[in-house]
Amino acid sequence: MSRYDEKFKLMVVKEYQEGQLGYKLLAKKHCIKSHKQIINWVKNYEKFGPEGLMRKKQNKTYPVQFKLDVISFMERTGSSVIDTALEFGLTNPPMITAWKKAFLEGGAESLDRPKGRPPMSDKAKNKESKKTIQDKEMTYEQKLERENELLRLEVEYLKKLQAFQMNPEGYLEKHRRHYRLNSKKSSN
């Protein structure tokens, strides 16, 4: 979605208010993807003045109860998304559509989920720092031994994979027998 600055939005709104062109022709004239954007700008301008055309802070969060009230109002009154947004002082109607979709898919709990990646926990941070400290404390010989062990495991894994690819049924049968024998030993 393209971002338009406040001056451009105001110019388009004023041009619409002059009455020369409708929403669709204005969208075509100014290469705006959807005429609905212009409808939204005009209604925001009429309700909130020039402030209605200004970009809002991106990280604005609304409480779950507020979102539920908005969705409930829209359902109860049959108002459009744009009219509902204006009623609640919101200048981004598609946000309401996203709330409604989330509510229908996951209930009220889904409205409480924060956007984006969750912050790294202290526990994970501590693990990360401990690993780097351990790596630094390992001697050159210890690092080589660790690398050797990892390479041995990789070779062993590749051998088993190759055996499985050559004869999947035989490989699985062999390991089923091996598993049964081990399980009988542990139960005795």
Secondary structure, DSSP 8 states (H G I E B T S, - for coil): -----HHHHHHHHHHHHTTSS-HHHHHHHTT-S-HHHHHHHHHHHHHHGGGGGS---TT----HHHHHHHHHHHHHH---HHHHHHHTT-S-HHHHHHHHHHHHHH-GGGGG--SS-----HHHHHHHHHHHHHHHHS-HHHHHHHHHHHHHHHHHHHHHHHHHHH-HHHHHHHHHHHHHHHHHHHH-
